[in-house]
Amino acid sequence: MVSGEIHENTMQELRSLPRNSKSLSMTFLGFAAVLLLFFASPTSSCTEQESSSLINFLDGLTPDGNGGLNDSWVNGTDCCKWECIICSSDGTVTDVLLAARGLKGGISPSLVNLTGLLHLNLSHNSLEGSLPIGLVFSRSIIGLDVSFNCLKGHLQEMQSSNPSLPLQVLNISSNSFTGQFPLTTWEVTKNLVALNASNNSFTGQIPSSICINAPSFAMLDLSYNQFSGNISLGLGSCSMLRVLKVGHNNLTGALPDGLFNATSLEQLSLPNNFLQGVLDGSHIAKLSSLTVLNLGSTGLSGKIPDSVGQLTRLEQLYLDNNHMYGELPSALGNCSNLRYITLRNNSFTGDLSRVNFTMLDLKKADFSVNNFTGTIPESIYSCTNLVALRLAFNQFHGQFSPTIGNLRSLSFFSITGNSFINITNALQMLKGCKNLTSLMMGTNFKGETIPQDETFYGFESLQVLTIDDCPLTGQIPLWISKLAKLLMLDLSLNQLTGQIPSWIDGLGYLFVLDISSNKLTGDIPAALAKMPMLLSERNAAKLDTRFLELPVFWTPSRQYRTVGAFPGKLCLDNNNFTGVIPPEIGELKMLDILNLSSNSLTGEIPQEICNLTNLQILDLSNNQLTGEIPSALSDLHFLSRFDVSNNKLEGEVPSGGQFDSFSNSSYSGNPKLCGPMINNDCNSRPSPASGKRWNNLRPALVIGITAGGLIALVLLACFLIARTLCASFPVLLCYANRARY
């Protein structure tokens, strides 16, 4: 996902670079190739050296990774007519364009011998080994793209006799390069305009001489590496720098004042570093051309300065996961071109109504995990293009305004963790948002009754519905059965009563159901075992793979960008369910989490549960289950949590596989369980099987003992008679009688 974002963003940025004659019409390799296809008309053949160099490159690829080039690249033929090769009018090879061809193997240094080569694009393949440094220091190449491969190792230092190499665009992103970036690259690539080395493992400090040596430098992306130290002061001398992205590194220190001298900056992105200090108002005002400001997860503190309102071209503002505080400046409303704003997880306070959010282009807004108060600002309802709004975990209160129905584009809406009231009214109003797919409303509407009206309708597009921890009363309402596209339903931590409705399996796309911690009763219906999305991988493949408008946070450190990435989940714990565990549950092959704990379930653990090979969590604790733990559960290789404590189980605990890693607490409260895993030797007590055999043998033993007693009495009488006769009979006869006893 990260790699895809890097590639997409890089292509967009490179297309927008300066188009003066010195910078090549710097669009990127693909665009240059299109131009050459139109304007180049080769009239002569390529040289033998060029043909040989290309064949050597082909020979360096694996037989199954040559991209089918063998059919076209035939030695002895004109290489200008080969697939993916472009030549100039005099027959010189100028472009080798092999992006996304499935190439495997190494990059042959023979490509350096293509002395007229201008563009080399080997991106999106599976090439391995090192990058021939001669390609970076080529005397002809102006555009080199080897991104999205498996290249590794250090980029070697190389002294060049040419003080000014022609290279203008270098993209080596999404590989496995390590070490420090070679300093000689900055010294000799004076024509460099764009460098993307993101998503590697480069270390060391960011060089400070980039812009001194390359005055036309416009785009630098070093994000997702291991660069450390302070942000270079030299970056402020980049008068042409428009894109600076060095996020997801180990940078420290404060934002240098000199950085804000790069007044041509349009994108400044430094997220996920270890910076400190505040956002200085006088400095930020210098960057009046900014369209993207991303300082999320950088460690910044302080307030948002009023001067942010001078960034009238600003389209994206990320200040999330910092230590910022105070009220939002009303001047923020001057940023009328804002399309995305996230202030998530800070300590901002006050009423959002201070800011006029009449921003027709605003599409995504995240104000969650702060201390905002008041009601939802009326001005937000005028953002008719708003797609995602998250207000979760603040101190908002009151009811929704009827004008919330104006948000016809709204797809993602989260108000979890506030103090809103009147759930019936809220749901009635939100029905007007026809595009709503994710609705999260938990920890609101304290003690109200969930609407039961059977005529309630709407939410035709809804996929995610969470109304947890309110705690609501009533029963699971029938109108939920009409949510035909529902994928996830969370009604946990309420006071709902009644039984699980029989229509539950009619929700054909549902694969996450959490109704735990309620007051539900009755048996667990077999209908749960008919949930189509959990039955087979084929059905699960039908899930919507589109990205959520905002990530959903499962835990503070884990987030999901697609609904389909959530684990299949069935949580019925902490209710009053009775009866047995239906064996049909074993048909839910796509289930990852099964929690039936803290109920009053009886009977044995069904053997069919052993068929749930994807299961990661199985919790059956605090019930009244009997019998043995099925030994075949040890074949569940993904099982990371297992709990059957506080039941009435007996027999030997399974061993092997994941069961060797579970602690004693998984089995506590079952005194008849035994096995080495719980330090209770099964040999010291009769097993359940041997107990059964004892019961079966008892009548026979009673009969046997009775018959034996009679025989013993007869023998004893014979012994007494024989001893009396010993006085008269010879000694030999008496000895013979003794010998029998």
LUMSE-929218 format. One record per residue (C-alpha): z, y, x. Coordinates in Angstrom, 3 decimals, m for minus. Layout:
N
c3;c2;c1
Z;Y;X
...
end
This chain:
741
c3;c2;c1
0.000;0.000;0.000
0.946;2.384;2.788
m2.230;1.573;4.686
m4.381;2.201;1.637
m2.772;5.594;1.089
m3.292;6.507;4.741
m6.977;5.638;4.600
m7.620;7.455;1.341
m5.800;10.590;2.431
m7.462;10.622;5.839
m10.930;10.390;4.342
m10.180;13.285;2.002
m8.789;15.415;4.797
m11.646;14.712;7.174
m14.200;15.601;4.521
m12.628;19.033;4.236
m12.588;19.887;7.959
m14.499;22.966;9.275
m18.253;22.682;8.966
m19.415;25.078;11.713
m22.102;23.952;14.152
m19.625;23.238;16.922
m17.662;20.812;14.785
m20.640;18.674;13.847
m20.402;19.383;10.115
m17.235;17.346;10.654
m17.233;15.152;7.627
m16.758;11.728;9.197
m18.778;8.793;10.325
m20.043;7.593;6.981
m21.356;11.004;5.926
m22.996;11.541;9.286
m24.685;8.194;8.910
m26.113;9.196;5.536
m27.577;12.334;7.055
m29.183;10.337;9.816
m30.634;7.878;7.332
m32.450;10.785;5.695
m33.484;12.735;8.757
m33.946;10.051;11.391
m37.218;8.188;11.418
m37.386;5.897;14.421
m40.862;5.694;15.848
m40.093;3.651;18.970
m38.032;0.627;19.866
m34.574;0.576;21.407
m34.236;m0.233;25.076
m33.524;m3.674;26.452
m30.136;m2.448;27.706
m29.129;m1.309;24.218
m30.283;m4.561;22.666
m28.405;m6.560;25.280
m25.242;m4.508;24.786
m25.276;m5.159;21.044
m25.896;m8.885;21.551
m22.936;m9.020;23.947
m20.786;m7.400;21.270
m21.991;m9.996;18.743
m21.235;m12.817;21.180
m17.645;m11.565;21.444
m17.090;m12.213;17.735
m15.930;m15.543;16.366
m18.536;m17.805;14.697
m16.902;m17.292;11.299
m16.346;m13.590;11.863
m19.733;m12.136;12.737
m20.327;m10.613;9.309
m23.631;m12.419;8.895
m25.206;m10.308;11.631
m26.827;m13.368;13.250
m29.582;m13.215;10.641
m30.573;m9.695;11.651
m29.439;m9.246;15.236
m32.023;m11.416;16.968
m32.560;m11.014;20.675
m36.064;m9.940;21.562
m36.572;m7.915;18.361
m36.285;m4.179;17.902
m32.564;m3.420;17.495
m33.431;m0.211;15.638
m34.385;m2.469;12.744
m31.185;m4.465;12.857
m28.706;m4.276;10.025
m26.086;m1.507;10.389
m27.900;0.104;13.335
m29.357;3.604;13.195
m31.599;5.063;15.884
m32.957;8.497;16.622
m36.648;9.287;16.557
m37.023;8.309;20.208
m35.491;4.868;19.631
m32.015;5.599;20.962
m29.160;3.811;19.169
m27.011;6.568;17.684
m24.921;4.791;15.031
m23.247;1.383;14.798
m21.736;1.224;11.304
m19.916;m2.071;10.725
m17.049;m1.093;8.441
m15.603;m3.831;6.198
m17.934;m6.572;7.423
m15.263;m9.244;7.916
m15.604;m9.114;11.688
m13.232;m11.216;13.790
m12.815;m11.420;17.546
m12.653;m8.751;20.222
m14.488;m5.485;20.845
m16.800;m5.981;23.777
m16.793;m3.220;26.423
m20.583;m3.587;26.427
m20.721;m0.997;23.646
m19.893;1.610;26.276
m23.399;1.026;27.650
m24.928;2.544;24.517
m25.352;5.895;26.248
m26.774;7.662;23.207
m24.189;6.390;20.702
m22.769;9.117;18.479
m20.857;7.222;15.788
m19.081;3.874;16.018
m17.360;2.631;12.869
m15.626;m0.766;13.084
m12.935;m0.018;10.522
m11.510;m2.422;7.917
m12.151;m5.642;9.809
m9.961;m8.199;11.602
m10.777;m7.323;15.183
m8.159;m8.268;17.767
m7.278;m7.560;21.364
m7.415;m4.181;23.060
m9.588;m1.165;22.484
m11.975;m0.614;25.423
m10.770;2.720;26.694
m14.279;3.576;27.737
m15.137;4.111;24.068
m12.485;6.819;23.765
m13.704;8.461;26.965
m17.397;7.970;26.192
m19.787;10.707;27.236
m21.741;10.449;24.008
m19.492;9.313;21.130
m18.380;12.098;18.807
m16.920;9.903;16.062
m14.918;6.683;16.669
m13.236;4.751;13.850
m11.488;1.423;14.506
m8.828;1.818;11.798
m7.458;m1.079;9.756
m7.855;m3.837;12.322
m5.494;m5.975;14.383
m5.914;m4.193;17.700
m2.859;m4.005;19.930
m1.528;m3.078;23.337
m1.292;0.231;25.155
m4.066;2.785;25.249
m4.787;3.009;28.955
m4.804;6.208;30.912
m8.229;7.038;32.319
m9.350;9.840;34.578
m12.687;11.263;33.566
m14.987;13.252;35.790
m16.260;14.992;32.688
m13.763;17.777;31.939
m14.888;18.055;28.336
m15.784;14.895;26.474
m17.725;15.192;23.196
m15.252;13.187;21.040
m14.445;15.103;17.890
m13.080;12.512;15.447
m10.809;9.614;16.509
m9.322;7.243;13.930
m7.253;4.367;15.331
m4.830;4.150;12.411
m3.395;0.953;10.934
m3.395;m1.239;14.016
m0.620;m2.467;16.303
m0.935;m0.102;19.255
2.234;0.465;21.277
3.484;2.648;24.097
2.891;6.331;24.592
m0.300;8.061;23.682
m2.251;8.655;26.941
m1.889;12.225;28.136
m5.399;12.254;29.612
m6.744;12.017;26.071
m5.425;15.492;25.349
m6.666;16.839;28.682
m10.316;15.871;28.384
m11.015;15.784;24.636
m11.386;19.528;24.296
m13.744;19.166;21.343
m11.296;17.062;19.352
m11.049;18.168;15.729
m9.333;15.240;14.006
m7.005;12.496;15.226
m5.485;9.794;13.032
m3.183;7.407;14.915
m0.913;6.662;11.967
0.586;3.289;11.083
1.001;1.949;14.613
3.983;1.614;16.947
3.452;4.514;19.329
6.595;5.814;21.038
7.632;8.824;23.089
7.350;12.462;22.184
4.529;14.252;20.442
2.529;16.039;23.179
2.827;19.790;23.185
m0.571;20.502;24.737
m2.779;19.311;21.896
m3.976;22.677;20.691
m4.043;24.297;24.115
m6.652;21.815;25.282
m8.458;21.488;21.934
m8.604;24.933;20.306
m10.607;23.658;17.311
m8.059;20.973;16.481
m7.694;20.823;12.679
m6.137;17.506;11.643
m3.319;15.417;13.179
m1.816;12.338;11.525
0.816;10.470;13.563
2.851;9.207;10.603
4.359;5.705;10.451
5.038;5.327;14.167
8.107;5.469;16.398
7.714;8.924;17.921
11.035;10.525;18.819
12.442;13.778;20.111
11.947;17.240;18.688
8.854;18.513;16.933
6.705;20.121;19.578
6.781;23.898;19.757
3.187;23.780;20.940
1.991;22.850;17.488
2.544;26.438;16.466
m0.320;27.492;18.725
m2.792;25.436;16.709
m4.535;28.344;15.038
m7.064;26.023;13.380
m4.603;23.276;12.382
m4.891;22.541;8.697
m3.285;19.093;8.363
m0.106;18.011;10.173
1.387;14.668;9.158
4.121;13.143;11.339
6.305;11.534;8.691
8.108;8.183;8.998
9.044;8.511;12.658
12.288;9.121;14.540
11.973;12.853;15.072
15.185;14.864;15.415
16.336;18.457;15.642
15.538;21.454;13.494
12.189;22.655;12.296
11.033;24.832;15.209
10.375;28.464;14.343
7.099;28.336;16.261
5.721;25.662;13.949
5.342;28.267;11.227
2.928;30.247;13.432
0.260;27.689;12.526
m0.644;29.859;9.561
m3.807;27.924;8.717
m1.749;24.903;7.680
m2.684;23.506;4.309
m0.707;20.255;4.541
2.669;19.991;6.270
4.130;16.513;5.892
7.254;15.476;7.835
9.077;13.007;5.520
11.492;10.271;6.611
12.662;11.683;9.902
16.093;12.773;11.122
15.773;16.531;11.071
18.434;19.076;10.267
18.873;22.719;9.364
17.644;24.736;6.422
14.310;25.848;5.061
14.056;29.440;6.298
12.559;31.789;3.729
10.895;34.161;6.185
9.227;31.287;7.986
7.953;29.397;4.960
6.347;32.577;3.623
3.950;32.576;6.594
2.283;29.400;5.391
0.581;31.023;2.442
m2.292;28.536;2.556
m0.075;25.498;1.975
m1.170;23.093;m0.729
1.153;20.241;0.309
4.723;20.655;1.587
6.463;17.329;2.134
9.940;17.559;3.641
11.453;14.663;1.728
14.113;12.497;3.428
14.317;14.761;6.435
18.014;15.697;6.274
17.456;19.336;5.319
20.300;21.264;3.704
20.700;24.689;2.113
18.921;26.238;m0.837
15.280;26.560;m1.766
14.397;30.098;m0.642
12.966;32.620;m3.093
9.956;33.008;m0.823
8.688;29.606;m1.956
7.243;31.580;m4.856
4.774;33.147;m2.414
3.111;29.767;m1.881
0.816;30.370;m4.803
m1.665;27.705;m3.649
1.012;25.022;m3.489
0.049;21.862;m5.346
2.605;19.311;m4.109
6.262;19.951;m3.249
8.482;17.127;m1.940
12.104;17.967;m1.129
13.652;14.699;m2.312
16.493;12.770;m0.660
18.001;15.659;1.253
21.266;17.603;1.224
19.984;20.684;m0.575
22.012;22.464;m3.228
22.244;25.539;m5.421
20.176;26.693;m8.365
16.415;26.640;m8.331
14.889;30.060;m7.655
13.123;31.495;m10.651
10.296;32.401;m8.250
9.362;28.722;m8.211
7.594;29.431;m11.485
5.066;31.530;m9.516
3.688;28.323;m8.021
1.391;28.005;m10.985
m0.876;25.468;m9.259
1.884;22.872;m8.808
0.748;19.399;m9.763
3.603;17.360;m8.267
7.221;18.337;m7.647
10.111;16.066;m6.695
13.627;17.292;m6.005
15.183;13.868;m6.517
18.540;12.977;m4.973
19.964;16.291;m3.865
22.840;18.417;m5.154
20.957;21.049;m7.108
22.842;22.640;m9.983
22.321;25.038;m12.845
20.023;25.254;m15.808
16.378;24.322;m15.288
15.472;26.956;m17.840
15.721;29.519;m15.001
12.267;28.361;m13.968
9.228;28.961;m16.131
7.355;25.659;m16.026
4.308;26.930;m17.833
2.085;25.181;m15.323
m1.000;23.762;m16.914
m1.763;21.586;m13.880
1.718;20.047;m13.569
1.356;16.273;m13.795
4.475;14.768;m12.228
7.992;16.198;m12.038
11.089;14.395;m10.758
14.457;16.201;m11.011
16.612;13.053;m11.062
19.947;12.450;m9.314
21.173;16.038;m9.188
23.671;18.104;m11.179
21.355;20.010;m13.484
22.868;21.046;m16.809
21.725;22.368;m20.160
18.891;21.083;m22.286
15.354;20.204;m21.343
13.595;23.554;m20.717
11.299;24.485;m23.548
8.677;25.588;m21.018
8.244;21.998;m19.816
6.907;21.069;m23.227
3.971;23.415;m22.605
2.786;21.297;m19.655
0.231;19.459;m21.714
m1.147;17.606;m18.676
2.278;16.264;m17.690
2.017;12.528;m17.027
5.478;11.727;m15.620
8.858;13.419;m16.133
12.115;12.051;m14.723
15.397;13.799;m15.559
17.649;10.796;m14.944
21.231;11.035;m13.684
22.015;14.658;m14.297
24.184;16.411;m16.858
21.610;17.240;m19.495
22.781;17.147;m23.094
21.766;17.930;m26.646
18.718;16.772;m28.578
15.020;16.824;m27.861
12.948;19.690;m29.126
10.282;18.794;m31.709
7.733;20.302;m29.314
8.176;17.324;m27.002
5.322;15.845;m29.028
3.033;18.333;m27.234
3.244;16.148;m24.137
0.298;14.080;m25.254
m0.493;12.960;m21.699
3.069;11.793;m21.009
3.126;8.208;m19.762
6.403;7.948;m17.811
9.641;9.427;m19.217
13.135;8.743;m17.870
16.341;10.405;m19.100
18.783;7.667;m18.028
22.302;8.759;m17.169
22.728;11.959;m19.167
24.458;12.918;m22.433
21.663;13.193;m24.952
22.445;12.463;m28.594
20.676;11.284;m31.764
18.618;8.298;m30.629
16.891;7.975;m33.992
15.625;11.522;m33.812
14.603;11.094;m30.168
12.547;7.988;m30.877
10.894;9.593;m33.889
9.793;12.560;m31.784
8.630;10.493;m28.818
6.315;8.481;m31.060
3.976;11.452;m30.858
3.460;10.757;m27.144
0.731;8.187;m27.743
0.159;7.495;m24.029
3.791;6.658;m23.295
3.968;3.422;m21.268
7.426;3.676;m19.612
10.461;4.910;m21.556
13.906;4.730;m19.924
16.764;6.090;m22.052
19.885;4.236;m20.911
23.403;5.694;m20.658
22.923;8.194;m23.472
23.569;8.220;m27.240
27.145;6.982;m26.788
28.249;4.685;m29.585
25.349;5.420;m31.902
23.496;2.781;m33.916
20.088;1.662;m32.774
17.582;2.455;m35.521
16.948;m0.595;m37.708
14.272;0.781;m40.018
11.654;m1.942;m40.419
9.005;0.662;m41.181
9.596;2.274;m37.804
6.312;2.241;m35.911
4.674;3.837;m32.891
4.676;3.378;m29.119
1.434;1.425;m29.194
1.042;1.728;m25.393
4.663;1.082;m24.400
5.126;m1.403;m21.547
8.655;m0.631;m20.323
11.596;0.085;m22.629
15.166;0.391;m21.346
17.993;1.484;m23.678
20.917;0.032;m21.742
24.583;1.014;m21.342
24.831;3.372;m24.304
26.678;1.373;m25.939
24.710;1.058;m29.144
25.715;m0.965;m32.188
23.539;m2.860;m34.635
21.143;m5.743;m34.101
18.009;m6.137;m32.024
15.663;m4.167;m34.289
12.539;m5.599;m35.844
10.384;m2.639;m34.829
10.535;m3.853;m31.230
8.464;m6.857;m32.325
5.578;m4.451;m32.954
5.428;m3.290;m29.312
2.467;m5.517;m28.549
2.057;m4.385;m24.927
5.728;m4.575;m23.952
6.335;m6.075;m20.500
9.985;m5.209;m19.858
12.861;m4.881;m22.355
16.397;m3.966;m21.295
19.061;m3.662;m24.007
21.973;m4.707;m21.813
25.492;m3.254;m21.833
25.541;m2.384;m25.512
27.463;m3.678;m28.531
24.589;m5.407;m30.265
25.431;m8.289;m32.617
23.545;m11.049;m34.366
21.217;m13.630;m32.885
18.196;m13.516;m30.639
15.332;m12.917;m33.089
12.837;m15.712;m33.570
9.928;m13.311;m33.037
10.808;m12.813;m29.367
8.007;m15.108;m28.178
5.549;m12.985;m30.155
5.768;m10.328;m27.440
2.869;m11.832;m25.588
3.219;m9.798;m22.381
7.011;m9.748;m22.040
8.275;m11.176;m18.755
11.515;m9.231;m18.192
14.216;m9.573;m20.864
17.765;m8.349;m20.268
20.112;m8.486;m23.252
23.238;m9.196;m21.221
26.701;m7.775;m21.982
26.396;m7.526;m25.731
28.047;m9.411;m28.616
25.139;m11.647;m29.492
25.886;m15.072;m30.991
24.248;m18.339;m31.970
22.215;m20.808;m29.971
19.716;m19.884;m27.300
16.453;m20.299;m29.206
13.684;m22.492;m27.873
11.367;m19.555;m28.639
12.447;m18.012;m25.340
10.723;m20.878;m23.579
7.411;m19.825;m25.104
7.162;m16.403;m23.453
3.509;m16.539;m22.317
3.868;m14.379;m19.211
6.499;m16.729;m17.810
4.682;m19.953;m18.582
1.916;m19.931;m15.996
0.487;m17.996;m13.087
m2.757;m17.644;m15.002
m1.024;m15.656;m17.717
0.918;m13.590;m15.167
m2.378;m12.583;m13.558
m3.129;m10.586;m16.717
m0.388;m8.067;m15.917
m1.387;m4.470;m15.405
m1.698;m3.839;m11.654
m2.023;m0.072;m11.862
0.565;2.015;m10.063
3.389;3.514;m12.070
3.235;7.274;m12.298
6.594;7.417;m10.489
8.322;4.599;m8.597
11.062;2.741;m10.469
14.236;2.330;m8.439
15.792;m1.139;m8.783
18.449;m0.285;m6.187
18.859;2.821;m4.015
16.900;1.072;m1.268
14.404;m0.879;m3.373
11.696;0.610;m5.512
8.711;m0.722;m7.403
5.362;0.989;m7.756
3.818;m1.448;m10.246
5.354;m3.183;m13.249
3.847;m6.490;m12.187
5.873;m6.393;m8.964
9.142;m6.874;m10.870
10.580;m10.393;m10.810
10.364;m12.468;m13.982
13.815;m12.164;m15.496
15.798;m13.713;m18.340
19.378;m12.415;m18.524
21.527;m13.476;m21.481
24.888;m13.356;m19.716
28.142;m11.926;m21.095
27.523;m12.694;m24.738
28.881;m15.251;m27.203
26.086;m17.806;m27.150
26.966;m21.403;m28.005
25.214;m24.741;m28.012
23.267;m26.309;m25.171
20.817;m24.874;m22.676
17.444;m25.685;m24.233
15.546;m27.988;m21.853
12.343;m26.156;m22.785
13.444;m23.358;m20.428
12.120;m25.590;m17.665
8.603;m24.648;m18.791
9.001;m21.007;m17.651
7.373;m21.648;m14.275
7.076;m17.932;m13.384
10.787;m17.202;m13.901
12.557;m15.682;m10.878
15.976;m14.854;m12.339
17.889;m16.893;m14.941
21.397;m15.736;m15.852
23.235;m17.500;m18.685
26.739;m16.917;m17.361
29.852;m15.920;m19.337
28.967;m17.508;m22.647
30.273;m20.622;m24.430
27.455;m23.003;m23.611
28.166;m26.731;m23.676
26.389;m29.922;m22.682
24.823;m30.780;m19.357
22.602;m28.727;m17.074
19.139;m29.867;m18.150
17.087;m31.625;m15.497
14.103;m29.525;m16.572
15.561;m26.459;m14.824
14.554;m28.170;m11.577
10.932;m27.402;m12.544
11.516;m23.653;m12.060
10.181;m23.641;m8.506
9.994;m19.830;m8.299
13.647;m19.394;m9.203
15.590;m17.054;m6.894
18.774;m16.566;m8.906
20.436;m19.160;m11.153
23.802;m18.228;m12.658
25.396;m20.615;m15.154
29.013;m19.723;m14.374
31.841;m19.252;m16.882
30.659;m21.647;m19.564
31.789;m25.100;m20.714
29.048;m27.156;m19.118
29.750;m30.801;m18.328
28.151;m33.605;m16.370
26.702;m33.489;m12.875
24.720;m30.820;m11.053
21.114;m32.118;m10.941
20.387;m33.128;m7.361
16.744;m32.028;m7.691
17.922;m28.387;m7.716
17.964;m28.666;m3.935
14.144;m28.601;m4.115
14.198;m24.978;m5.325
13.347;m23.494;m1.943
13.442;m19.836;m3.044
16.915;m20.066;m4.568
19.089;m17.436;m2.867
21.954;m17.217;m5.347
23.497;m20.121;m7.266
26.683;m20.041;m9.326
28.109;m22.749;m11.600
31.754;m21.784;m11.172
34.302;m22.138;m13.966
32.733;m24.958;m15.948
33.682;m28.623;m16.468
31.202;m30.149;m14.047
31.907;m33.284;m12.043
30.358;m35.485;m9.399
28.799;m34.717;m6.050
27.407;m31.293;m5.202
23.750;m31.451;m4.069
23.070;m30.877;m0.382
20.072;m29.920;1.673
17.687;m27.008;1.342
19.176;m23.792;0.000
22.334;m25.619;m1.105
23.529;m25.733;2.504
23.885;m21.942;2.418
25.892;m21.467;m0.794
29.601;m20.705;m0.471
32.506;m22.539;m2.073
32.818;m19.806;m4.685
29.595;m21.065;m6.262
31.490;m24.164;m7.423
35.087;m23.005;m7.911
36.815;m23.810;m11.188
35.254;m27.288;m11.372
38.055;m29.542;m10.046
36.037;m32.728;m10.538
33.224;m31.628;m8.215
33.186;m33.104;m4.722
31.116;m33.111;m1.572
31.145;m31.801;1.992
30.046;m28.339;0.880
33.355;m27.802;m0.929
35.591;m29.797;1.467
36.383;m32.399;m1.158
35.547;m35.924;m0.061
33.819;m37.894;m2.797
35.006;m41.203;m1.214
38.656;m40.402;m1.848
38.239;m40.516;m5.582
36.278;m42.713;m7.972
32.972;m41.191;m8.788
31.970;m40.754;m12.411
29.703;m43.789;m12.055
32.449;m45.972;m10.625
34.766;m44.799;m13.401
32.282;m46.018;m15.932
32.089;m49.378;m14.192
35.922;m49.614;m14.225
35.955;m49.003;m17.955
33.317;m51.658;m18.478
35.208;m54.224;m16.365
38.649;m53.616;m17.862
38.374;m56.122;m20.798
37.098;m58.863;m18.490
39.894;m58.181;m16.029
42.510;m58.418;m18.773
41.109;m61.767;m19.832
40.887;m62.873;m16.216
44.438;m61.880;m15.460
45.736;m63.697;m18.567
43.910;m66.922;m17.666
45.035;m66.631;m14.068
48.630;m66.328;m15.185
48.484;m69.595;m17.075
46.962;m71.398;m14.090
49.666;m69.953;m11.839
52.426;m71.273;m14.115
50.889;m74.752;m14.117
50.643;m74.769;m10.324
54.219;m73.563;m9.975
55.468;m76.422;m12.177
53.486;m78.891;m10.078
54.991;m77.434;m6.944
58.573;m77.903;m8.207
57.869;m81.483;m9.242
56.303;m82.261;m5.904
59.251;m80.837;m4.004
61.618;m83.066;m6.018
59.547;m86.133;m5.226
59.510;m85.357;m1.515
62.904;m86.926;m1.159
61.466;m90.370;m2.103
57.879;m90.233;m0.734
56.829;m90.320;2.840
56.700;m87.112;4.810
52.925;m87.262;5.002
52.611;m86.836;1.249
54.909;m83.797;1.239
52.983;m82.160;4.097
49.744;m82.635;2.249
51.121;m80.812;m0.773
52.343;m77.853;1.324
48.985;m77.564;2.920
47.449;m76.521;m0.370
49.584;m73.339;m0.684
end
